[in-house]
Amino acid sequence: MPEADPDRLVDCIKLEKKLPGLAKPPFPNELGQLVYEKVSKEAWDLWLQESVRFINTYRVDLSSKEGTEFMLKQLRIWLGLEEGEMAQTAWTPPEEDAGESAES
């Protein structure tokens, strides 16, 4: 198997800039190839963090066809490849200035 090219850059469709890409496609299908060609490693790492919230909130079984289809649909929506609303997760990101307003 050929080694990944550390200098390989992609025009990231999520972060909208040229960034280092993944070492290999994350899935052995068309979507995996598209992610390899058009999603940066930085954006993929963000997706992996986001996907944990879906898995935990919806108790997604990734070994089932339904669980895999659910997660791939969320990925396509997250990347902007498919219209639709992301499923809601129980977690919400902290506000940027939350530490500053915690005065007594």
C-alpha positions in Angstrom: 0.0 0.0 0.0 1.4 3.4 -0.9 2.2 5.8 1.9 0.1 8.9 2.3 1.5 12.1 0.9 1.8 14.6 3.8 1.9 17.4 1.2 -1.4 16.5 -0.4 -3.8 19.5 -0.1 -7.5 19.5 -0.8 -10.0 22.3 -1.3 -12.0 21.6 1.8 -15.7 21.8 1.1 -16.5 22.2 4.9 -13.9 24.8 5.9 -13.7 26.4 2.5 -9.9 26.6 2.2 -7.0 24.6 1.0 -5.8 22.2 3.8 -4.0 18.9 4.2 -6.2 16.0 3.2 -6.8 12.5 4.7 -4.2 9.8 4.3 -6.9 7.5 2.7 -10.6 7.3 2.1 -12.5 6.8 5.3 -15.0 4.4 3.7 -14.7 1.9 0.8 -17.5 3.6 -1.3 -18.3 6.7 -3.3 -18.8 8.9 -0.2 -15.5 7.8 1.2 -13.8 8.7 -2.1 -15.5 12.1 -2.1 -14.5 12.8 1.5 -10.9 11.8 0.6 -10.9 14.2 -2.3 -12.8 17.2 -0.9 -12.6 17.1 3.0 -9.5 18.2 5.0 -8.1 16.2 7.9 -9.0 19.1 10.1 -12.7 19.0 9.0 -12.7 15.2 9.3 -11.5 15.5 12.9 -14.3 17.9 13.6 -16.8 15.5 12.1 -15.4 12.7 14.3 -16.0 14.8 17.4 -19.5 15.7 16.2 -20.3 12.1 15.4 -19.7 11.0 18.9 -22.6 13.2 20.1 -24.9 11.6 17.6 -23.9 8.1 18.6 -24.4 8.9 22.3 -27.6 10.9 21.9 -29.3 8.4 19.6 -27.5 5.3 20.8 -26.5 4.5 17.3 -25.4 1.0 16.6 -22.8 1.4 13.9 -22.9 -2.4 13.2 -26.5 -2.1 12.0 -27.5 -1.0 8.5 -29.9 1.6 10.0 -27.2 3.0 12.3 -24.7 3.3 9.5 -27.3 4.9 7.1 -28.3 7.4 9.9 -24.6 8.5 10.4 -23.8 8.7 6.7 -26.9 10.9 6.2 -25.8 13.2 9.1 -22.3 13.4 7.5 -23.7 14.3 4.1 -25.9 17.1 5.7 -23.0 18.3 7.8 -20.8 18.5 4.8 -23.5 20.4 2.8 -23.8 17.6 0.3 -27.5 16.9 1.1 -30.4 19.1 2.1 -31.9 18.6 5.5 -31.6 19.4 9.1 -29.1 17.8 11.3 -30.6 15.6 14.1 -30.5 17.4 17.4 -28.0 16.3 20.0 -28.3 16.7 23.8 -25.0 18.6 23.9 -24.7 22.2 23.0 -21.3 24.0 22.7 -20.4 26.4 25.5 -20.7 30.1 24.7 -17.4 31.8 23.7 -17.5 34.3 26.6 -18.9 31.9 29.3 -15.8 32.3 31.5 -16.0 36.1 31.5 -19.6 36.3 32.8 -19.1 34.0 35.8 -18.4 36.8 38.3 -20.1 36.8 41.7 
